[in-house]
Amino acid sequence: MISAERIPNNVNLSGNKRLLRALEHWQPKYIQWWRDMGPQGFQDYHQVYVRTAVSVDPEGWAHFEYVKLPEYRWGIFLADPTPDRRIGFGDFFGQPVWQEVPGEFRNQLRRLVVTQGDTEPASVEQQRWLGQRCPSLYDLRNLFQVNVEEGRHLWAMVYLLHSYFGRDGRDDAEELLERQSGNRDKPRILQAFNEPIDNWLDFFMFTMFTDRDGKSQLMSLSESSLDPLSRTTRFMLTEEAHHMFVGETGVARILERTCQLMKEAGFSGDVRKLGGIDLPTIQKHLNQWFSLSVDLHGSEVSSNAASYFANGLKGRAKEETFDDHLVTSAVYNMEFFEEGRPVGREVSMRNAMNEVLRDWYVGDCAAGVERWNRILEQYGFSDRLRLPDRKFNRGIGMYAGLHFEPNGAPLSRQEWERRKYEWLPSRADSEYLLSIMARPVYEPGKFANYIAPPRRGINQQPIDFEYVRTEH
């Protein structure tokens, strides 16, 4: 049942006055953060056609209406409990799941919740200027939908911190609003969330690859033995799917328009002369955001990952599909890089849990890239987009500090410095993208020259629907 309080919820906030007061104390600080660090220029005079969760049932979590962004009703929703749910992995396999945080795992669980929570406001901060460069009202609405849902995901983590981690959790919730993406003194915890997102190609690649990492992390946390964490992340996954849809279809529409412009040019000439985005630039941005997102899975060999699994805190994505849920003697064949050459070794599977999750993630990304390549194939082009090798452009793990080409061939540091902008966006690439996005498109049904219209509108609305409207 959903309350009619200032904070929509299905966790009976009205029955816990202390928690309700704490969250109502945090709420104005959140709204101030949203105004300061959320979408710039669209706070007070625009109404946005967004999906607002009012409950967790299919009718309730996909409720559409026009709202002003600061008036969006962020709430706290947990998926319905699974009757007699049991711990599905690790040393406590088969025991009843926990409704409270075990004292011995308090710090580990708090770290997981804080790290997940920190990513949510970070992405809003990264994207706050994109509305002023949008390619259409349809895309502007999708940007804002992603933004408000990332805000709700922050609320989800703050609820857990306030409810289960006492004063430490309350302090953590305050700090989630104090760190800022890219801030030199108080940056966000994970590097991918400190990178600038100044143009829409970056935004689409971020929502394709970095939000897909979010999906894999949420799937792992949804296996958690702490039932409130599991139920919270299970509901978050329903919203995360739309973020990846925005990214995958956004890049697909850019690719489609690029193909159209290349055909108009008779398959010759630089598509940039026609105001499009050339395939090498698309590939460079793919390389950048895939490699940043691969880093988010952590080190290849990790005692923390082993401990999270052993203690039942964080499982594998789709844990129920595995046969062995204890993983006490299983090994993982891992490639190490020593003295300039790859060396294969066996590693305890528990210590390789980050890599197991990364395997799933890379496969999921590869399927998306293959869908993009079908567009190139349909237009008769032999060019193909490719995921770079997972060793490429790494800042975390065993490959940090080493250099590789996208195909995995090793490079010296000097060679990397000389050639890296063959594979990663250069300043000239960024300046070009900003130049073709300098004039936003705010007329319903119109689209910037570099992107094709979508196949269909949102919630069965027409493509030329007024997804964002201005109050006069």
C-alpha positions, 0 to 999 in steps of 0.5 A, spaced: 500 500 500 502 506 498 502 512 502 499 519 501 505 522 504 510 527 501 515 521 500 511 515 496 513 509 499 511 501 500 515 501 506 510 503 511 514 510 513 508 513 516 509 507 521 516 509 523 516 516 525 523 516 527 525 514 520 520 518 517 523 525 520 530 523 518 528 522 511 524 528 511 530 532 514 534 529 508 529 531 503 530 539 502 537 538 502 536 533 496 531 538 492 537 543 493 542 538 490 537 537 484 536 544 483 544 546 483 546 540 480 541 537 476 538 539 469 540 546 468 535 551 465 529 546 465 527 546 473 522 551 473 518 553 466 518 546 463 513 540 464 516 534 462 512 527 460 515 522 465 514 515 468 513 516 475 513 510 480 507 510 484 507 502 486 511 496 484 505 493 480 505 493 473 500 499 472 503 503 478 510 503 476 509 505 469 504 511 471 505 517 466 504 524 467 507 531 466 511 534 472 516 540 473 522 536 475 523 539 482 516 536 483 517 529 481 515 525 487 521 521 488 519 515 493 522 509 496 519 502 493 521 495 494 519 489 490 514 484 493 517 479 498 519 472 496 515 467 501 520 463 505 526 466 501 533 462 502 540 465 501 542 462 494 550 462 495 556 462 499 557 459 506 550 460 509 547 457 503 540 455 504 539 459 510 533 464 511 535 471 508 536 476 513 531 482 515 536 486 519 544 487 518 548 482 521 553 486 525 559 482 523 558 484 515 555 491 517 561 495 514 562 490 508 554 491 506 555 499 508 560 499 503 556 496 497 550 500 499 554 507 499 558 505 492 552 503 489 548 510 492 554 514 489 553 512 482 546 515 482 547 522 483 554 522 479 550 521 473 545 526 474 551 531 475 555 529 469 549 530 464 546 536 467 548 541 461 545 536 455 538 539 455 541 545 452 544 541 446 538 536 445 537 533 438 529 533 439 524 533 445 523 526 444 531 525 446 530 531 452 524 527 455 528 521 455 534 524 458 530 527 464 527 520 465 533 517 466 535 523 471 529 523 475 530 515 476 537 516 478 535 520 483 530 515 485 535 510 485 539 515 490 533 515 494 533 507 494 540 507 497 539 513 502 533 509 505 537 503 506 542 507 509 537 510 514 534 504 516 539 499 517 546 503 518 544 508 524 548 514 525 554 512 520 548 511 515 545 518 516 552 521 515 553 517 509 547 519 506 549 526 507 556 525 504 552 522 498 550 530 496 556 533 498 561 529 493 561 532 486 562 528 479 569 531 477 570 535 483 578 535 484 577 535 492 571 531 493 570 527 487 565 521 486 568 514 488 568 511 481 572 514 476 567 513 470 562 517 474 567 523 474 568 523 466 565 529 463 559 528 459 558 534 454 555 531 448 549 526 446 554 521 443 557 520 450 550 520 453 548 514 449 554 510 450 554 512 457 547 509 458 549 503 453 555 501 457 555 504 464 548 503 465 549 496 463 554 495 468 549 498 473 545 492 471 550 487 472 551 490 479 544 491 481 543 483 478 549 481 483 546 485 489 539 483 488 542 476 490 544 478 496 542 475 503 540 482 506 533 481 503 531 489 503 537 490 499 535 484 494 528 487 494 530 494 493 535 493 487 530 488 484 525 494 483 531 498 481 532 493 475 525 495 472 527 502 471 535 501 469 532 497 463 529 504 460 536 507 461 539 502 457 534 502 451 535 510 451 543 508 450 542 502 445 537 506 441 540 512 441 547 510 438 543 506 433 539 512 431 546 516 430 548 510 426 542 510 421 543 517 420 550 516 418 549 511 413 543 515 410 548 521 409 554 516 407 549 514 401 547 521 400 554 522 399 555 516 394 559 512 399 565 517 398 567 523 402 567 525 409 560 524 413 562 530 417 562 535 411 554 533 411 554 534 419 554 527 421 558 523 426 563 518 422 564 511 424 571 512 427 568 517 432 563 513 434 568 507 435 572 511 439 567 513 444 565 506 444 572 504 446 572 509 451 566 508 455 566 500 454 573 501 457 571 505 463 565 501 464 569 494 464 574 498 470 567 498 474 567 491 475 574 492 479 580 488 480 581 481 476 583 477 483 579 480 489 579 478 496 573 483 497 569 479 491 571 473 495 569 475 501 562 478 499 560 471 495 562 467 501 558 472 506 552 472 502 552 479 500 553 479 493 552 474 488 553 472 481 548 475 476 543 470 475 545 465 481 540 460 480 543 458 473 549 456 476 550 449 479 555 450 484 552 455 489 558 454 494 564 454 489 569 452 495 573 448 490 572 451 483 577 454 479 577 460 474 582 460 468 585 467 468 590 470 463 595 474 466 600 478 463 607 478 465 614 480 462 610 482 455 606 476 454 600 472 456 600 467 461 594 462 463 593 460 471 588 457 475 585 462 480 580 460 486 573 462 483 571 466 489 577 470 488 575 471 481 568 473 482 569 480 479 571 477 472 566 472 472 561 478 472 565 481 467 564 475 463 557 476 463 557 484 462 562 483 456 557 478 453 551 482 454 555 488 451 557 484 445 550 482 443 548 490 443 554 491 438 552 486 434 545 489 433 548 496 431 552 492 426 546 489 423 544 497 421 551 497 417 549 491 414 542 493 412 545 499 409 550 495 405 556 497 409 562 492 410 564 496 416 563 494 423 563 496 430 567 492 435 568 492 442 576 493 444 579 487 448 578 488 455 585 489 457 585 496 453 585 503 456 584 500 463 585 504 470 584 498 475 586 491 476 592 487 473 592 491 466 592 498 470 599 502 467 600 497 461 598 499 454 594 495 449 591 496 442 584 495 442 585 488 439 589 486 445 596 487 442 601 490 447 604 497 446 610 501 450 608 507 454 611 512 448 607 508 443 601 509 447 602 516 448 603 517 440 597 513 438 592 513 443 587 518 439 587 513 434 582 509 438 580 514 443 576 521 442 581 527 441 579 534 443 578 535 435 573 530 436 569 533 442 569 540 439 566 537 432 561 534 436 559 540 440 559 544 434 554 540 431 550 540 437 550 547 438 543 549 436 538 544 440 532 542 437 526 544 441 520 543 436 516 537 436 517 532 431 524 535 429 530 532 429 538 534 429 541 532 422 546 527 425 540 523 428 534 519 425 527 519 429 525 513 433 521 508 430 515 509 435 514 514 441 514 513 448 507 510 451 504 510 445 504 517 443 506 520 436 513 521 435 511 529 434 508 529 441 510 535 445 514 531 450 517 537 454 513 543 454 514 550 456 510 554 461 509 561 458 
